[in-house]
Structures are given as C-alpha cells and as structure tokens.
Amino acid sequence: MATSKFRAQPTWTDVKAKLAGFNRLGLLHLIQDLYAAHKDNRTFLHARFRLGQDVLAPYKEALHRWLWPDPLRNQDPSVVKAKQAISSYKKAVGDLSGIANLMVFYCECAVGFCSDIGYQDEDYFNALVRIFEQALKTIARLPIDDRNVLITRLDKVRFISHDLGYGVGDDLDSLLERHVGD
C-alpha cells in the first residue's frame, strides 16, 4: 500500500516551490491579487515600500480602535489586537523609530482611555506598564536626537497614569527613572 506524502497544512516551503515556477509578470499578478484581496495586505505593502504620507497611520488607527474603543458602539478594548498592530508594522518595515513611535502611541491611547472613561482593568494596566518599558528600551536604541520627543511624550503618559490607581503611576515612575534617569 502506497503512503501519501501530503501534509495536512502546506508550509512556506510548499509555497516557495510553487513560486519558483512564476515569471516576473506572474509574480506581479499574484501580488496584485493579494493587494486587492485584503486591507491588511495593502497596509503591509504600503508600509514595506513606504508609500503614502504617513505609513504609521493605519497602525495608529488600529491601536486607537483597540485601546480606546467607543463604548457607545459596544466596542471592547483588546490588548492582543493592539499588540498585533505593532507586530504587523515590525514585520512590514521593522524601522526602529516607527516601532518606538507606535509603542509610545500605544501608551498614550491606553492611559487616555483609562483616564477618559475611568476604565479599571488590571490586565490592561499590566500591558500598559510592559509596553511602556519596551518603548523605553526601544527609544534607548535610537539616535540621541530622536529620543527627547518620545521621552517627553512618555513622561506625559506617566504623569496622567498617577490618577489611574493600581500603582500604575508608581510603576511608570520607576521605569522612567531606571531607563532615563534625570
């Protein structure tokens, strides 16, 4: 009895083997079909090729949607989906400055939402603290001239966070002191 070598799930190796048979025009048509198929594909390609005036805009829109949802539309926050926006940008471009900007924007949205509507969720706060620290670590890797604006924005986040409770403000104070100092 012959055994089948088909896998339940195709892998990148399978796709790559199929792509090897494409010519330039065939690849362009495939990419055009992917571009037309889903908004995320368009966003990825625009970011990868740095097309448009602000390649961070769609990622910021996603962060804002998931971190500062509209309660009148019965929208819920989602830390996971917000983090996915940053991850998607990393995969598309990987530009350290853009990643740092998105992380700072994440913190601004999260603290703004909590402050605006009085949202009190320990997991949400813990995620804010983790992203705040990741932002500081990422900012430290940027050229010195690019750091000050982002640190100033994080300092505003830290200041607002003192009204949230759960020790968030104290945590952000400690992180800012540890990573930036005076």
N, C-alpha and C positions, 0 to 999 in steps of 0.2 A: 504494500500500500504506500503510495507516494505521500509525502508530507508537504503541506503548504508552507511557503516561506512568507506569506502575507502577515504583516503586523496589524494589530487592531487599530493603532494610531500611526499615521505617517509621521515622519520626522523631517528635520531640516535637510538631512542627507538625501531623503527621497525627493524633496522639492528641488534641491540643488542639482540632482541628476537630471530632472526634467528641464530645468532652466538651461542646462548646458547645451541643449538642442535648439535653443532660441537664437535667432539672429537679432541684430540691433533693433529692427523695426518691430519684431515680435515682442521684445522686451519693453519697448516704448508703449505698445498697445496694452500689454499686461499692466504696466504701471498706470496707464490712463484708466483702465478698468478699475484698478484698486482705488485710484483717486476719486472716481465717480461713485464707488460703492459705499463709502462711509466717511462721515465728517472727521473721524479720528485719523484716517489715512491722509486726508487733505491737511489737517493740522500738523501731522508728523512731517510731511513733505515740505510744507511752508517753513516750518521751523528748521529742518535739516538744511534747506537751501537758503535760509534767511530771507524769505520772500515776505514782502509787506513791511509796513512801517514799524510794527511792534510784534515781534514773534512771541513775546511773553503774554500778549493779550488773551489768547484763548485759554492758556493755562491759568491765568489770573481769574478769568471768568469761571472756570471750573472750581478753583479754590474758593472764590466768593460764594458760589452756589452751595457748596458742601459745608462750608464753615460758617456762613451767615445766611442760612435758609430763611425763606419767607414763611413765618408761622401762619399767616392768613391763607396761604395756599396749601397748608398741611404738609409743608416740606420739613424733613428732618435733617439734622446735621449728620455728616459721615466723615469721620477722621480717615477711614480707609480710602474712600474715594478721593478725598483731598490729597492724601499722600500719593495716590496713583497719578495725579496731575503732575506732581513734581517728578515722579519716576518716569513718566512719559516724556517729559522735557529732557531729562537726563539721557534717555535712550535716543531721542531725536537729535540733540545737539551736544549735550554734555558740557556746555560752556559754564565755567565755574561762577562767573559773575551773574549769569542768568539764574543759576541754581540758588545762589545766595539771595538774589532779589525775590525769588519765589518763596523761599523759606521765611524771609522777613515779612513778605506779604501774607503768608500763612498765619504768622504770629499776630499781625495787625488785624486780620479778619477774625481770628479766634477770640482775641481779647475784646475787640469791638462788639462782636455778637454777644458775648457774655455780659459785657458792661451795658449794652443797649437793652437787652430784654431780661437781664438777671438770670441767665442760664447757669445752672449749677450742676455740673456733672464731673465727677472725679476722674473718669477715664478721659474725658475731653481735656480737662486741665492737665493731666499727666502727659497727654500727647503734646499739648502746647509747650510744656516745660522741655520735653525731649527735642522738639523741633527748634525751640529757642537755642538750646545748647548746640544742636547740629548747625544752626545758622551761624553761631559764633565761631565754631570750628572751621566752617567753610569760609567765612569772612577773613579769618586769620591767614588763609592761603592766598588771598587776593593781594594785588599790589597796594602798598600803603595809601596811595592817593584815592583808591576806590573804597577804602574801609570806613572812613568817617561818616559818610552819609548813611550807610547801613547801620552803623553802631548807634547813631543818633535816633534812627527810626526804632531800633530795638529798645533804646532807653525810654522812649515814649511808651512802648508796649509795657515795659517793666513798671513804669510809673502808674499806668492805668490798672495793672494787674493787682495792685495793693487793695483795690476795692472788691476783688472777687472772692476772697476767702480761701479756705483750704490750704493756706500757706503758699499760694502761688507766687505772690509778690516777694516773699522771703526767698523762695527758690530762685526766682529770676534775679534778685539782688545778688545772691551768692554766685550764680553762674556768670553774671556780668563782671563781678569783681574778680573771679578766678581767671576768666579768659581775656579781660581787657585791662583791669586794674584802673588806677586813677591817672 
